[in-house]
Amino acid sequence: QEGTLWWHAHSSWLRATVYGAIIIHPKEGSSYPFPKPKRDSVIALGEWWDANPIDVIREATRTGATPNVSDAYTINGQPGDLYNCSSKGETNLIRVINAALNQQLFFTIANHKLTVVGADASYVKPFTTSVLMLGPGQTTDVLVKADQPPARYYIAARAYASAQGAPFDNTTTTAILEYKTAPCTAKCTTSKPIMPRLPAYNDTTTATAFTTSFRSPRKVFVPTEIDENLFITAGLGINQCPPKTRARNCQGPNGTRFTASMNNVSFVLPSNFSLLQAHHQGVRGVFTTDFPAKPPVKFDYTGNVSRSLWQPTPGTKVYRLKYGSRVQIVLQGTNIFTAENHPIHLHGYDFYILAEGFGNFNPKTDSAKFNLVDPPLRNTVSLPVKGWAVIRFVADNPGVWIMHCHLDVHIGWGLATVFLVDNGVGPLQQLEQPPPDLPVC
């Protein structure tokens, strides 16, 4: 891997402030597959609450309603700050990270084109755009050429909010790209920066045009013979509550609690043992291996869904994969309660994104759209609102790996599942023993 990754807390909503960049440079003696940039910068997009974010999610967990939306977005920890960039003509590499908890974000720089060269620590076939769309957990590396008249230009980001009627933080965060001029007069430091045009909050057309532009820089090996073919629905739902508890703990619509699921299973994190610990040590009763490979009921996933399908079943269910299995997953969004774009992230693996589209996935017609030549290699896929996406990977990393929506509120509601990948044959294909000083859960 080369490019940009990031580290972040995985406990409750601590990720609101505990995160940072991981930069993987080309190995010594080699260089980028594009012209070497003059400068190399990191831009981390985030969210800010005028409250303790742990208190925000605790209150939402208590009431069963949606958590309060953030009060601002941030660029490198600030809602608005000075960003000294470059002299005219320089090409700069900017590594953009969406570290926000619960929101996809549009990103742009006024009057400047962005040449995308990498994403999720993999190079891509360069393409030029005026706006990026990143889901939480995604990174995008772009080249920016300082070829505009010397001035100050706003760097800006705001929400891509695809869920109709759902509350969201509708503010805009800004930083400033400033050209150095010689000499610099008082006017150049006090003039108002040029503001870019950002897409509308619900501009799915722009978001789709961006996500479907990614290609690998060359032909890649994509598994063509499939051992495990999974069809996994992903979306929201609600849990009915007994009348006596509605007033205090069920403040969702009509006295309910919001929930979420994959294939009608709302994932429940274990409380006493980690899944990896339970698997490695043979602890029984922590999880079951009966996560379904397809929805238990087939229905019009993106149409008007019957109310009888709105309430999922809670459980700690995993799906078992043999080492070396060639896996295809069709991810299908649902219109239960509301449909929206879900950034689906898989731990432990990168995967190829073969295609995406809208409506219900049709294997007879949509399989013809698969890119088996140069699909992009990612670790997070944007599942389109009322749509589908198809990914493939080889299960050659043994362990217990969660696949979840990277909107953190959805993780807490259960929008996740887990793959248990068995050991292979040799020592390099097996889980290592934990170190003797490893703290237990």
C-alpha positions as CSV (number, residue, x, y, z in Angstrom):
1,Q,0.0,0.0,0.0
2,E,1.1,3.6,-0.7
3,G,-0.9,6.7,-0.1
4,T,-3.2,7.8,2.7
5,L,-4.8,5.9,5.6
6,W,-5.8,7.1,9.0
7,W,-6.1,5.9,12.6
8,H,-9.0,6.6,14.9
9,A,-10.6,5.5,18.1
10,H,-13.2,2.7,17.9
11,S,-14.8,3.1,21.3
12,S,-18.2,4.8,21.4
13,W,-17.9,8.3,19.8
14,L,-14.3,9.0,20.9
15,R,-13.5,9.2,17.2
16,A,-15.0,12.7,17.2
17,T,-11.6,14.0,18.4
18,V,-9.2,11.0,18.5
19,Y,-7.9,10.5,14.9
20,G,-5.0,11.3,12.7
21,A,-3.3,10.6,9.4
22,I,-1.1,7.7,8.3
23,I,1.1,8.6,5.3
24,I,2.8,5.8,3.4
25,H,5.4,7.2,1.1
26,P,6.9,5.4,-1.9
27,K,9.7,3.1,-0.9
28,E,13.3,4.3,-1.0
29,G,14.6,4.6,-4.6
30,S,11.1,4.9,-6.2
31,S,8.7,7.7,-6.6
32,Y,5.0,8.6,-7.2
33,P,3.4,7.3,-10.4
34,F,2.7,11.0,-11.2
35,P,4.9,14.2,-11.2
36,K,6.5,14.7,-7.8
37,P,4.5,17.5,-6.0
38,K,6.3,20.5,-4.6
39,R,4.4,20.2,-1.3
40,D,2.5,17.4,0.5
41,S,-0.3,18.3,3.0
42,V,-3.0,16.6,5.0
43,I,-6.6,17.9,5.3
44,A,-8.7,16.0,7.8
45,L,-12.4,16.8,7.7
46,G,-14.2,16.4,11.0
47,E,-17.3,17.2,13.1
48,W,-17.7,19.3,16.2
49,W,-20.3,19.3,18.9
50,D,-20.8,22.1,21.4
51,A,-21.1,19.2,23.9
52,N,-19.3,16.1,25.0
53,P,-20.0,13.7,22.0
54,I,-20.0,10.8,24.5
55,D,-23.0,12.4,26.2
56,V,-24.7,13.0,22.9
57,I,-24.6,9.3,21.9
58,R,-25.5,8.2,25.5
59,E,-28.6,10.3,25.4
60,A,-29.6,9.0,22.0
61,T,-29.0,5.4,23.2
62,R,-31.2,6.1,26.3
63,T,-34.0,7.6,24.3
64,G,-33.9,5.5,21.2
65,A,-34.2,8.6,19.0
66,T,-31.6,10.1,16.6
67,P,-28.6,11.8,18.2
68,N,-28.2,15.6,18.1
69,V,-26.5,16.6,14.8
70,S,-23.1,18.3,15.1
71,D,-22.7,22.0,15.4
72,A,-20.0,22.4,12.8
73,Y,-17.6,20.6,10.5
74,T,-13.9,21.1,10.8
75,I,-10.8,21.2,8.6
76,N,-7.8,20.0,10.6
77,G,-9.7,20.6,13.8
78,Q,-10.9,24.1,13.0
79,P,-14.2,25.4,11.6
80,G,-12.3,28.1,9.7
81,D,-8.5,28.8,9.6
82,L,-5.7,30.1,7.4
83,Y,-4.1,27.6,5.1
84,N,-0.8,28.8,3.6
85,C,-0.3,26.8,0.4
86,S,2.1,27.7,-2.3
87,S,3.6,30.0,-4.8
88,K,2.0,30.3,-8.3
89,G,2.6,27.3,-10.5
90,E,3.5,24.8,-7.9
91,T,1.8,21.4,-7.9
92,N,0.8,20.3,-4.4
93,L,-0.4,16.9,-3.1
94,I,-3.3,17.3,-0.7
95,R,-4.4,14.2,1.3
96,V,-8.1,14.6,2.2
97,I,-9.5,12.5,5.0
98,N,-13.1,12.4,6.1
99,A,-12.9,11.8,9.9
100,A,-16.5,13.0,10.5
101,L,-18.6,10.7,12.6
102,N,-21.9,10.7,10.8
103,Q,-21.8,12.6,7.6
104,Q,-20.6,12.2,4.0
105,L,-19.0,15.5,2.9
106,F,-18.5,17.4,-0.4
107,F,-15.1,19.1,-0.6
108,T,-13.8,21.7,-3.1
109,I,-11.3,24.6,-3.5
110,A,-12.6,27.8,-5.2
111,N,-11.4,28.1,-8.8
112,H,-9.1,25.1,-8.7
113,K,-9.3,21.7,-10.3
114,L,-8.5,18.6,-8.3
115,T,-6.7,15.8,-9.9
116,V,-7.5,12.6,-8.0
117,V,-4.5,10.2,-7.9
118,G,-5.2,8.0,-4.9
119,A,-7.8,6.7,-2.5
120,D,-7.7,4.5,0.6
121,A,-3.9,4.0,0.2
122,S,-4.1,2.8,-3.4
123,Y,-3.2,4.7,-6.5
124,V,-6.0,5.3,-9.1
125,K,-6.0,6.3,-12.7
126,P,-5.8,10.1,-12.5
127,F,-9.0,12.0,-13.2
128,T,-9.9,15.7,-12.8
129,T,-12.9,17.0,-10.9
130,S,-14.0,20.2,-9.2
131,V,-15.5,18.5,-6.2
132,L,-14.9,15.4,-4.0
133,M,-17.4,13.4,-2.0
134,L,-16.0,11.4,0.9
135,G,-17.8,9.2,3.3
136,P,-16.5,8.8,6.8
137,G,-13.4,6.6,6.8
138,Q,-12.5,7.4,3.2
139,T,-9.3,9.2,2.0
140,T,-8.6,10.8,-1.3
141,D,-5.3,12.1,-2.6
142,V,-5.4,15.0,-5.0
143,L,-3.0,17.1,-6.9
144,V,-3.7,20.9,-7.0
145,K,-1.8,23.2,-9.3
146,A,-1.5,26.8,-8.1
147,D,-2.3,28.2,-11.6
148,Q,-4.8,30.9,-10.6
149,P,-4.2,34.7,-10.1
150,P,-2.5,35.3,-6.7
151,A,-5.3,35.7,-4.2
152,R,-6.9,33.9,-1.3
153,Y,-9.3,31.0,-2.1
154,Y,-11.7,29.2,0.2
155,I,-11.3,25.5,0.8
156,A,-14.8,24.4,1.8
157,A,-16.7,21.3,2.8
158,R,-20.3,20.6,3.7
159,A,-22.7,17.8,3.9
160,Y,-23.9,15.4,1.3
161,A,-27.2,14.4,3.0
162,S,-29.0,11.8,1.0
163,A,-31.6,10.7,3.6
164,Q,-34.9,12.5,2.8
165,G,-36.3,14.3,5.8
166,A,-33.5,13.3,8.2
167,P,-31.8,16.1,10.3
168,F,-28.2,17.0,9.5
169,D,-25.7,19.7,10.2
170,N,-26.2,22.1,7.4
171,T,-23.2,24.3,8.1
172,T,-20.1,24.8,5.9
173,T,-16.5,24.6,7.2
174,T,-13.8,26.6,5.5
175,A,-10.1,27.1,5.4
176,I,-8.0,29.3,3.1
177,L,-5.6,28.5,0.3
178,E,-3.4,31.6,0.1
179,Y,-0.9,32.4,-2.7
180,K,2.3,34.0,-1.5
181,T,2.9,37.3,-3.3
182,A,6.0,39.5,-3.3
183,P,5.6,42.1,-2.1
184,C,2.3,41.3,-0.2
185,T,0.3,44.5,0.3
186,A,-2.2,45.0,3.2
187,K,-5.0,44.3,0.7
188,C,-3.9,40.8,0.0
189,T,-4.2,39.8,3.7
190,T,-7.5,41.6,4.4
191,S,-9.4,40.9,1.2
192,K,-12.3,38.4,1.4
193,P,-11.3,35.0,0.0
194,I,-13.1,33.7,-3.1
195,M,-15.9,31.4,-2.2
196,P,-16.5,28.2,-4.3
197,R,-19.8,26.8,-5.5
198,L,-20.7,23.7,-3.5
199,P,-23.2,21.1,-4.6
200,A,-26.7,21.1,-3.1
201,Y,-26.9,19.0,0.1
202,N,-28.9,16.3,-1.7
203,D,-27.0,16.3,-5.0
204,T,-26.8,12.6,-5.6
205,T,-25.9,13.2,-9.3
206,T,-22.6,14.9,-8.4
207,A,-21.8,12.3,-5.7
208,T,-22.4,9.4,-8.2
209,A,-20.4,11.1,-10.9
210,F,-17.5,11.2,-8.5
211,T,-17.7,7.7,-7.1
212,T,-18.1,6.1,-10.5
213,S,-15.0,7.8,-11.9
214,F,-12.5,5.6,-10.0
215,R,-10.3,3.1,-11.9
216,S,-7.1,1.3,-11.1
217,P,-4.1,2.7,-12.9
218,R,-3.6,-0.6,-14.8
219,K,-5.2,-4.0,-15.4
220,V,-5.7,-5.9,-12.1
221,F,-6.3,-9.5,-11.1
222,V,-10.0,-9.7,-10.2
223,P,-11.3,-13.1,-9.0
224,T,-13.6,-14.5,-11.8
225,E,-14.5,-17.8,-10.2
226,I,-16.5,-17.2,-7.0
227,D,-16.6,-19.5,-4.0
228,E,-18.9,-17.4,-1.8
229,N,-21.6,-15.3,-3.4
230,L,-23.4,-13.2,-0.8
231,F,-26.3,-10.8,-1.2
232,I,-26.5,-8.4,1.8
233,T,-29.2,-5.8,2.4
234,A,-28.2,-2.8,4.5
235,G,-30.5,-0.1,5.9
236,L,-32.4,1.3,8.8
237,G,-35.5,0.1,10.7
238,I,-37.3,0.6,14.0
239,N,-38.0,-1.4,17.1
240,Q,-41.4,-1.4,18.7
241,C,-41.5,-0.7,22.4
242,P,-43.8,-1.8,25.2
243,P,-46.2,1.0,26.1
244,K,-44.8,1.3,29.6
245,T,-41.3,2.2,28.3
246,R,-42.2,4.5,25.4
247,A,-42.1,7.8,27.2
248,R,-38.5,7.4,28.5
249,N,-36.6,5.1,26.2
250,C,-38.5,5.1,23.0
251,Q,-38.5,8.6,21.5
252,G,-38.2,7.5,17.9
253,P,-41.2,7.8,15.6
254,N,-44.5,6.8,17.2
255,G,-42.9,5.5,20.4
256,T,-40.2,3.4,18.8
257,R,-36.4,3.0,18.9
258,F,-34.2,3.5,15.8
259,T,-32.3,0.4,14.7
260,A,-30.4,-0.8,11.6
261,S,-29.5,-4.2,10.1
262,M,-27.8,-6.3,7.5
263,N,-30.0,-9.1,6.1
264,N,-32.5,-8.4,8.8
265,V,-29.9,-9.0,11.6
266,S,-29.2,-6.0,13.8
267,F,-25.7,-6.7,15.0
268,V,-25.1,-6.8,18.8
269,L,-21.5,-6.3,20.0
270,P,-20.5,-8.8,22.7
271,S,-20.1,-7.5,26.2
272,N,-17.7,-9.9,27.9
273,F,-15.3,-11.2,25.3
274,S,-14.1,-9.8,22.0
275,L,-15.1,-11.8,19.0
276,L,-11.4,-12.5,18.1
277,Q,-10.7,-13.6,21.6
278,A,-13.8,-15.9,21.7
279,H,-12.8,-17.4,18.3
280,H,-9.1,-17.8,19.1
281,Q,-9.7,-19.3,22.6
282,G,-12.8,-21.3,21.7
283,V,-15.1,-19.5,24.1
284,R,-18.7,-20.7,23.5
285,G,-21.8,-18.6,23.6
286,V,-20.3,-15.3,22.4
287,F,-21.4,-15.5,18.8
288,T,-23.1,-17.9,16.3
289,T,-22.0,-18.6,12.7
290,D,-25.4,-18.4,11.1
291,F,-25.4,-15.0,9.5
292,P,-27.5,-15.5,6.4
293,A,-25.9,-15.3,2.9
294,K,-29.1,-13.7,1.6
295,P,-32.1,-11.8,3.0
296,P,-34.5,-14.2,4.8
297,V,-37.3,-12.5,2.8
298,K,-37.1,-11.2,-0.7
299,F,-39.0,-8.0,-1.3
300,D,-38.9,-4.7,-3.3
301,Y,-35.8,-3.4,-1.4
302,T,-36.0,0.2,-2.7
303,G,-39.8,0.5,-3.1
304,N,-42.5,0.9,-0.5
305,V,-41.4,-1.7,2.1
306,S,-44.1,-3.4,4.1
307,R,-44.2,-2.3,7.8
308,S,-43.9,-6.0,8.7
309,L,-40.3,-5.9,7.5
310,W,-39.3,-2.8,9.5
311,Q,-38.2,-4.6,12.7
312,P,-35.0,-6.7,12.5
313,T,-33.8,-9.4,14.7
314,P,-30.9,-8.6,17.1
315,G,-28.0,-11.1,17.2
316,T,-24.3,-11.6,17.2
317,K,-24.1,-13.6,14.0
318,V,-21.0,-14.0,11.9
319,Y,-20.4,-15.5,8.5
320,R,-17.6,-18.1,8.2
321,L,-15.2,-18.1,5.2
322,K,-12.6,-20.7,4.3
323,Y,-9.1,-19.4,3.9
324,G,-8.5,-18.3,0.3
325,S,-12.2,-18.1,-0.6
326,R,-13.0,-15.9,-3.5
327,V,-15.8,-13.7,-2.3
328,Q,-18.4,-11.6,-4.0
329,I,-20.8,-9.4,-2.0
330,V,-23.8,-7.6,-3.6
331,L,-24.6,-4.8,-1.1
332,Q,-28.2,-3.7,-1.5
333,G,-29.6,-0.6,0.1
334,T,-33.1,-0.6,1.4
335,N,-35.9,1.9,1.8
336,I,-37.0,0.8,5.2
337,F,-38.0,4.0,7.1
338,T,-35.7,6.1,4.9
339,A,-33.0,5.3,2.3
340,E,-29.6,7.0,2.3
341,N,-26.0,6.5,1.1
342,H,-24.1,4.2,3.4
343,P,-20.3,4.2,3.4
344,I,-19.6,0.4,4.0
345,H,-16.2,-0.3,5.4
346,L,-14.5,-3.8,5.7
347,H,-11.8,-4.3,8.3
348,G,-8.8,-6.4,7.3
349,Y,-9.2,-6.2,3.6
350,D,-9.1,-4.0,0.5
351,F,-11.6,-5.0,-2.1
352,Y,-12.4,-4.3,-5.8
353,I,-15.6,-2.3,-6.5
354,L,-17.0,-3.8,-9.7
355,A,-20.0,-1.7,-10.2
356,E,-22.8,0.4,-8.5
357,G,-26.2,1.4,-9.5
358,F,-29.7,2.4,-8.4
359,G,-32.8,0.4,-7.7
360,N,-32.8,-3.3,-7.0
361,F,-29.8,-5.3,-8.2
362,N,-30.7,-7.5,-11.1
363,P,-28.1,-10.3,-11.6
364,K,-29.3,-10.9,-15.2
365,T,-28.8,-7.3,-16.4
366,D,-26.5,-5.6,-13.9
367,S,-23.8,-8.3,-14.1
368,A,-23.0,-7.0,-17.6
369,K,-21.9,-3.7,-16.0
370,F,-19.1,-5.3,-13.9
371,N,-15.7,-3.8,-14.5
372,L,-13.3,-6.9,-14.4
373,V,-10.4,-5.0,-16.0
374,D,-9.4,-2.0,-13.9
375,P,-11.9,-1.7,-11.0
376,P,-10.7,0.5,-8.1
377,L,-9.2,-1.0,-4.9
378,R,-10.8,0.5,-1.8
379,N,-11.6,-0.3,1.8
380,T,-14.8,1.6,1.9
381,V,-17.6,1.7,-0.7
382,S,-20.3,4.3,-1.0
383,L,-23.6,2.3,-1.2
384,P,-25.8,4.5,-3.3
385,V,-29.1,5.8,-1.9
386,K,-31.8,3.4,-3.0
387,G,-29.1,1.4,-4.9
388,W,-26.5,-1.3,-4.8
389,A,-22.8,-1.9,-5.1
390,V,-20.8,-5.1,-5.9
391,I,-17.4,-5.9,-4.3
392,R,-14.9,-8.8,-4.6
393,F,-11.9,-9.9,-2.5
394,V,-9.9,-13.0,-1.6
395,A,-10.3,-14.1,2.0
396,D,-6.5,-14.5,2.7
397,N,-6.3,-12.7,6.0
398,P,-7.4,-15.0,8.8
399,G,-9.2,-13.5,11.8
400,V,-12.5,-11.9,12.7
401,W,-13.3,-8.8,10.6
402,I,-16.2,-6.5,11.0
403,M,-18.0,-5.0,7.9
404,H,-20.0,-2.0,9.0
405,C,-21.5,1.3,7.9
406,H,-19.0,4.1,8.8
407,L,-21.8,6.4,9.9
408,D,-21.1,5.8,13.6
409,V,-24.7,6.2,14.7
410,H,-25.6,3.3,12.4
411,I,-22.9,1.1,13.9
412,G,-24.5,1.5,17.3
413,W,-27.9,0.7,15.8
414,G,-26.6,-2.6,14.4
415,L,-25.7,-1.9,10.7
416,A,-22.8,-4.4,10.7
417,T,-21.8,-8.0,10.3
418,V,-18.6,-10.0,10.8
419,F,-16.6,-12.3,8.7
420,L,-14.7,-15.1,10.5
421,V,-11.9,-16.2,8.2
422,D,-10.4,-19.6,9.0
423,N,-6.7,-20.3,9.2
424,G,-4.9,-21.6,6.1
425,V,-2.2,-24.3,6.0
426,G,1.2,-22.8,6.8
427,P,2.3,-20.5,9.7
428,L,2.0,-17.4,7.4
429,Q,-1.6,-18.3,6.9
430,Q,-2.6,-18.6,10.5
431,L,-3.5,-16.3,13.4
432,E,-0.5,-15.6,15.6
433,Q,-0.8,-16.2,19.3
434,P,-1.4,-13.1,21.4
435,P,1.6,-11.7,23.2
436,P,1.8,-12.8,26.9
437,D,1.3,-9.3,28.2
438,L,-1.8,-8.6,26.1
439,P,-4.5,-7.0,28.4
440,V,-7.7,-9.0,28.4
441,C,-11.1,-7.4,27.7
